[in-house]
Amino acid sequence: MAIFLDENSKVIVQGMTGSEGMKHTTRMLASGTQIVGGVNPRKAGTSVDFPGGETVPVFGTVQEAIDATGANVSVIFVPAAFTKAAVIEAVDAQIPLAVVITEGVAVRDTAEFYNYAKDKGTTRLIGPNCPGLISPGTSNAGIIPADISGPGRIGLVSKSGTLTYQMMFELRDFGFSTAVGIGGDPIIGTTHIDCLEAFEADPATVAIVMIGEIGGDAEERAAAYIKDNVTKPVVGYVAGFTAPEGKTMGHAGAIVSGSSGTAQAKKEALEAAGVKVGKTPSETAALMREIMAGLPS
């Protein structure tokens, strides 16, 4: 089992024929992802040969790709200026999952396609500005390296791409059911709470790592959700303990004002909900090791 992505996922790549799309489609194929098509209106009817003898057809629209292949996931590698149109096209085609990798998308554009998808109610968005998600050994939709960890029973949800990779590597001997990089922009399609709910319902996930960062109140809201709804053990990490007040740190969403949104405030909220919070990523991994060692195999 896994959340959102499994061995039955049929993936298309919007922007597959661009440089980033080509590079990461090659990596996704190498990790076993079932990639059934690319989308580029200017190259419709052609196909692309990838290493390993894989040939992937290119379609003119998302709808054509779905009709021809039964695709149920789209990974979007489209430049920021065209991302809104690409997401709306995917939503109009009612694809169940759209993973928006692109960074630098205007917040107004994200707000518009987020609300469009929400109103339609048929497509889950992950991102934008995210590394995507991976169910190791099964499927990989995005840019997460597939060789840093194998399948296992830990669920991971993270705002940070690089910390996703570090946590997967540090806990590689236990492995993961699914790791989801949700992105750090002010508006994102899938939240910590969405992933916590899915991991709680997934029988193959026995414990959860949640990585947040300074800015906003997403982690505080997740803490309240954990307290009321999550029975599985959760460990957490909040990036940005040393960030100066009032600074934007990397991600557009990581803005701190006064005590609101600070790492300390988030840590206290999570601990009040019974979540063990590490001071560093490595300490967080050690907390999860202790939990996994105490669970039945």
C-alpha positions as CSV (number, residue, x, y, z in Angstrom):
1,M,0.0,0.0,0.0
2,A,0.9,3.7,-0.4
3,I,-0.8,7.0,-0.6
4,F,-1.7,8.8,-3.9
5,L,0.8,6.9,-6.0
6,D,1.2,3.1,-6.5
7,E,1.9,0.4,-9.0
8,N,-1.3,1.1,-10.9
9,S,-0.4,4.8,-11.5
10,K,-0.2,5.6,-15.1
11,V,1.8,8.8,-15.5
12,I,2.0,11.5,-18.2
13,V,4.4,14.3,-18.3
14,Q,3.3,17.8,-19.3
15,G,6.4,19.4,-20.7
16,M,8.2,16.1,-21.2
17,T,10.1,17.3,-24.3
18,G,11.8,20.2,-22.5
19,S,15.2,19.8,-20.9
20,E,13.9,19.3,-17.3
21,G,11.1,17.1,-18.5
22,M,13.4,14.9,-20.5
23,K,16.0,14.6,-17.7
24,H,13.5,13.7,-15.0
25,T,11.3,11.5,-17.3
26,T,14.5,9.5,-17.8
27,R,15.0,9.2,-14.1
28,M,11.3,8.3,-13.4
29,L,11.4,5.6,-16.0
30,A,14.6,4.2,-14.6
31,S,12.9,3.9,-11.2
32,G,10.1,1.9,-12.5
33,T,7.4,4.5,-13.0
34,Q,4.8,3.6,-15.6
35,I,5.1,6.6,-17.9
36,V,2.6,6.3,-20.7
37,G,2.8,9.6,-22.5
38,G,4.1,13.2,-22.8
39,V,2.1,16.3,-23.7
40,N,3.3,19.0,-26.1
41,P,0.9,20.5,-28.6
42,R,3.7,21.3,-31.0
43,K,5.0,17.7,-31.0
44,A,1.8,15.8,-31.0
45,G,2.0,12.5,-32.9
46,T,5.7,12.0,-32.3
47,S,7.4,9.8,-29.8
48,V,10.6,10.0,-27.7
49,D,13.1,7.2,-27.2
50,F,14.6,6.9,-23.7
51,P,17.4,4.8,-22.3
52,G,16.5,1.2,-21.7
53,G,14.5,0.9,-24.9
54,E,11.5,2.9,-23.6
55,T,9.5,4.8,-26.3
56,V,7.0,7.3,-25.0
57,P,4.3,8.8,-27.3
58,V,3.7,12.6,-27.3
59,F,0.1,13.8,-27.3
60,G,-1.3,17.3,-28.1
61,T,-3.5,17.6,-25.0
62,V,-3.9,16.0,-21.6
63,Q,-7.4,14.8,-22.6
64,E,-5.9,13.0,-25.7
65,A,-3.3,11.4,-23.5
66,I,-5.9,10.2,-21.0
67,D,-8.2,8.9,-23.7
68,A,-5.3,6.9,-25.4
69,T,-3.5,5.6,-22.3
70,G,-5.9,5.7,-19.3
71,A,-3.4,8.0,-17.5
72,N,-4.4,9.0,-13.9
73,V,-1.3,11.1,-12.9
74,S,0.3,14.1,-14.6
75,V,3.7,15.5,-13.7
76,I,4.0,19.1,-14.8
77,F,7.4,20.5,-16.0
78,V,6.1,23.6,-17.7
79,P,7.7,27.1,-17.3
80,A,6.2,29.3,-14.6
81,A,4.5,31.6,-17.1
82,F,2.5,28.7,-18.6
83,T,1.9,26.6,-15.5
84,K,-1.6,28.0,-14.8
85,A,-2.8,27.0,-18.2
86,A,-1.2,23.6,-17.9
87,V,-2.8,22.9,-14.6
88,I,-6.2,24.1,-15.8
89,E,-5.9,21.8,-18.8
90,A,-5.2,18.8,-16.5
91,V,-8.1,19.7,-14.2
92,D,-10.5,20.1,-17.2
93,A,-9.4,16.6,-18.3
94,Q,-10.3,15.4,-14.7
95,I,-7.0,13.7,-14.1
96,P,-7.1,12.4,-10.5
97,L,-3.6,13.7,-9.5
98,A,-1.5,16.6,-10.9
99,V,2.0,17.1,-9.5
100,V,3.2,20.6,-10.2
101,I,7.0,20.7,-10.0
102,T,7.6,24.2,-11.4
103,E,9.0,26.8,-9.1
104,G,8.5,30.6,-9.4
105,V,4.8,30.4,-10.2
106,A,3.1,33.7,-9.4
107,V,1.0,33.4,-6.3
108,R,-2.0,34.9,-8.1
109,D,-1.7,32.1,-10.7
110,T,-1.5,29.5,-8.0
111,A,-4.5,31.0,-6.3
112,E,-6.5,30.8,-9.5
113,F,-5.7,27.2,-10.5
114,Y,-6.0,26.1,-6.8
115,N,-9.5,27.5,-6.6
116,Y,-10.3,26.2,-10.1
117,A,-9.3,22.6,-9.1
118,K,-11.1,22.9,-5.8
119,D,-14.3,24.0,-7.5
120,K,-14.1,21.1,-10.0
121,G,-13.4,18.6,-7.2
122,T,-11.9,15.9,-9.4
123,T,-8.1,16.6,-9.3
124,R,-5.7,16.5,-6.3
125,L,-2.9,19.0,-6.8
126,I,0.6,18.6,-5.3
127,G,2.8,21.6,-5.4
128,P,3.7,23.9,-7.0
129,N,7.4,24.3,-6.3
130,C,7.7,20.8,-4.9
131,P,9.8,17.7,-5.6
132,G,6.7,15.5,-6.1
133,L,6.1,12.2,-4.4
134,I,7.6,8.7,-4.4
135,S,6.3,5.3,-3.3
136,P,9.8,3.6,-3.4
137,G,10.1,0.5,-5.5
138,T,6.7,1.2,-7.1
139,S,6.3,4.6,-8.7
140,N,8.0,8.1,-8.7
141,A,6.2,11.2,-9.9
142,G,8.6,14.2,-9.8
143,I,12.3,14.8,-9.0
144,I,12.9,12.8,-5.8
145,P,16.0,10.6,-6.3
146,A,14.8,7.0,-6.4
147,D,18.0,5.3,-5.1
148,I,18.2,6.9,-1.7
149,S,15.7,4.7,0.1
150,G,13.6,1.6,-0.6
151,P,10.1,0.6,0.3
152,G,9.1,0.4,4.0
153,R,6.5,1.4,6.6
154,I,7.3,5.1,7.3
155,G,5.2,7.9,5.7
156,L,6.9,11.3,5.1
157,V,5.3,14.6,4.4
158,S,7.6,17.6,3.9
159,K,7.6,21.3,2.8
160,S,11.3,21.1,1.9
161,G,12.6,19.1,-1.1
162,T,16.2,18.8,0.2
163,L,15.1,17.8,3.7
164,T,12.8,15.2,2.1
165,Y,15.9,13.6,0.5
166,Q,18.0,13.8,3.7
167,M,15.3,12.2,5.8
168,M,14.8,9.4,3.3
169,F,18.5,8.8,3.2
170,E,18.9,8.8,7.0
171,L,16.0,6.3,7.5
172,R,16.9,4.2,4.4
173,D,17.3,1.0,6.4
174,F,13.6,1.3,7.4
175,G,12.2,2.5,4.1
176,F,9.1,4.4,3.2
177,S,5.5,3.7,2.1
178,T,5.3,7.1,0.4
179,A,7.2,10.3,0.7
180,V,5.4,13.5,-0.4
181,G,7.1,16.8,-0.9
182,I,4.2,19.3,-0.7
183,G,6.2,22.5,-1.5
184,G,6.8,25.6,0.5
185,D,4.8,28.3,-1.4
186,P,2.1,30.3,0.4
187,I,-0.6,28.4,-1.5
188,I,-0.2,24.7,-2.1
189,G,-2.6,22.1,-3.4
190,T,-2.0,19.3,-0.8
191,T,-1.3,20.1,2.8
192,H,0.4,18.4,5.8
193,I,-3.1,17.6,7.0
194,D,-4.2,15.9,3.7
195,C,-1.1,13.7,3.9
196,L,-1.6,12.9,7.6
197,E,-5.1,11.8,6.9
198,A,-4.0,9.6,4.1
199,F,-1.2,8.0,6.1
200,E,-3.5,7.4,9.0
201,A,-5.8,5.5,6.7
202,D,-3.0,3.5,5.0
203,P,-2.5,0.1,6.6
204,A,1.1,-0.1,5.3
205,T,2.2,3.1,7.1
206,V,3.0,2.6,10.8
207,A,4.7,5.9,11.6
208,I,4.9,9.4,10.1
209,V,7.6,12.0,9.7
210,M,6.4,15.5,9.2
211,I,8.8,18.3,8.1
212,G,7.7,21.9,8.2
213,E,9.4,25.3,8.2
214,I,9.0,28.8,9.5
215,G,6.2,31.0,8.2
216,G,2.5,30.7,8.2
217,D,0.5,28.4,10.5
218,A,0.3,25.1,8.6
219,E,2.3,23.2,11.2
220,E,0.1,24.6,14.0
221,R,-3.0,23.5,12.2
222,A,-1.4,20.1,11.5
223,A,-0.7,19.8,15.2
224,A,-4.3,20.3,16.1
225,Y,-5.3,17.7,13.5
226,I,-2.8,15.2,14.9
227,K,-4.1,15.7,18.4
228,D,-7.7,14.9,17.3
229,N,-7.3,12.4,14.5
230,V,-3.9,10.6,14.2
231,T,-3.3,7.5,16.3
232,K,0.1,6.5,14.6
233,P,3.3,7.9,16.1
234,V,4.5,11.2,14.5
235,V,7.9,12.8,14.7
236,G,8.5,16.3,13.4
237,Y,11.2,18.8,12.4
238,V,10.7,22.5,11.8
239,A,13.4,24.2,9.6
240,G,14.4,27.7,10.5
241,F,15.3,27.8,14.2
242,T,18.1,30.2,13.5
243,A,16.3,32.4,11.0
244,P,16.3,36.1,11.9
245,E,12.8,37.6,12.6
246,G,11.0,39.2,9.7
247,K,13.1,37.5,7.0
248,T,11.9,35.5,4.1
249,M,14.0,32.3,4.1
250,G,14.2,30.6,0.8
251,H,10.6,29.5,0.2
252,A,8.1,32.2,-0.5
253,G,5.9,30.9,2.3
254,A,8.6,31.1,5.0
255,I,7.8,34.6,6.3
256,V,7.9,35.2,10.1
257,S,6.2,38.1,11.9
258,G,6.8,38.4,15.6
259,S,6.2,35.1,17.3
260,S,3.7,34.0,14.7
261,G,5.2,31.3,12.4
262,T,8.4,30.9,14.3
263,A,10.1,27.5,14.6
264,Q,9.7,27.6,18.4
265,A,6.0,28.3,18.2
266,K,5.5,25.4,15.8
267,K,7.7,23.1,17.9
268,E,5.6,23.8,21.0
269,A,2.3,23.3,19.1
270,L,3.5,19.9,17.8
271,E,4.8,18.7,21.2
272,A,1.6,19.7,22.8
273,A,-0.1,17.3,20.3
274,G,2.2,14.5,21.3
275,V,4.7,14.8,18.4
276,K,8.3,14.3,19.2
277,V,10.3,17.2,17.5
278,G,14.0,17.0,16.7
279,K,16.3,20.0,16.8
280,T,18.0,18.9,13.6
281,P,17.1,16.5,10.8
282,S,19.4,13.9,12.1
283,E,17.9,14.1,15.6
284,T,14.5,13.8,14.1
285,A,15.6,10.6,12.2
286,A,17.0,9.3,15.5
287,L,13.6,9.8,17.2
288,M,11.9,7.8,14.4
289,R,14.5,5.1,14.8
290,E,13.5,4.7,18.4
291,I,9.9,4.5,17.5
292,M,10.4,1.9,14.7
293,A,12.6,-0.2,17.0
294,G,9.7,-0.4,19.5
295,L,7.1,-1.4,16.9
296,P,6.3,-5.0,16.0
297,S,8.0,-6.0,12.8
